[in-house]
Amino acid sequence: MVIDNRLNTGKIRMAYIVLLSISAFSIAYAMFEGYSFREHYLALAFAGLLILVYMFMHLKNLYYFYYNDEKSHIVIRYYYAHPFMRRYKTFQIKATELDKYEITTTLFGLQKYITLYAQTGKGTAKYPAVSISALSEKELMDLEKALNQNIQFNFKKKR
């Protein structure tokens, strides 16, 4: 199964750029037009509201997320959806080594993370937590279903 939220991530990146652009324009307009603060409080209030929305999106920790388990490995690729702060990361787990996964929520349910655990010859390996906040409910359910199928298959194979 392949789970890829590229379209959703593109919308998020565009929202970041639009919010930053409109906020910067509103603030610049209010400051450089030569009028007093009272005459342009609406532009500044609008810019403040946009900055708050931007900070909310930033707090959600939205990531591009790609999951593929169609071959002998589980491949996960991810990067931060913000247009300026990106580091592309990926990791692979042998499908037969997947032991369990853990989904955690933080910040009053705004942020969701998934952590994968693999059983290796030296013990249990814990992979880095990856933000899955940008996944839709359907994508999240599909991801859990695919991981549970892999884990059940591995459990049956060990018996």
C-alpha positions, -999 to +999 in steps of 0.1 A: +000+000+000+012+035-008+002+065+012+013+098-002-001+132+010+018+152-017-014+171-028-023+181+008+013+192+015+013+213-017-018+231-004-001+237+030+030+251+014+009+274-007-010+286+024+023+294+042+035+315+012+002+333+008-002+340+045+034+354+048+030+375+016-003+390+027+009+397+062+041+414+049+021+435+025-004+445+051+023+455+076+043+474+049+012+492+037+003+503+072+038+514+080+049+531+048+017+548+037+025+576+062-008+574+081-012+570+118-018+538+135-055+546+140-061+549+103-046+516+095-055+495+125-075+473+103-045+464+081-024+457+112-052+437+128-055+417+096-018+411+095-018+400+132-046+376+125-027+361+095+004+358+117-017+339+143-030+315+117+006+311+104+018+303+140-011+278+144-001+260+112+035+261+124+025+246+158+007+217+141+041+206+127+028+196+093+050+172+073+049+156+039+045+118+045+051+089+021+046+053+031+052+023+008+051-014+018+047-030-016+081-046-017+101-064+009+108-032+028+087-005+043+098+029+030+090+061+048+099+095+034+091+128+051+099+165+052+086+196+068+058+212+047+071+248+054+085+261+021+118+274+037+128+248+063+131+215+046+153+185+052+144+155+032+146+123+053+139+087+046+143+053+062+136+017+054+126-012+075+125-048+064+088-057+064+096-089+082+112-070+111+084-046+119+074-053+155+050-026+165+041+011+161+029+038+183+008+069+175+011+097+200-006+131+201+007+162+218-002+198+222-039+191+229-042+168+200-028+193+174+003+172+167+003+135+158+034+114+156+041+078+146+070+058+159+080+025+144+098-004+162+116-032+144+129-064+158+165-069+147+191-095+156+205-072+183+171-063+199+144-038+192+152-007+171+132+025+176+129+047+145+125+084+148+090+098+154+075+113+123+047+139+123+015+126+106-006+157+115-011+165+078-026+131+070-064+130+064-085+106+086-087+082+056-050+082+051-044+077+088-068+047+089-051+032+058-017+036+074-028+019+106-045-009+086-013-015+065+009-015+096-014-038+115-015-062+086+023-063+085+026-068+122+000-096+122+018-113+093+051-111+112+035-124+143+020-154+125+053-161+108+072-162+141+049-188+156 
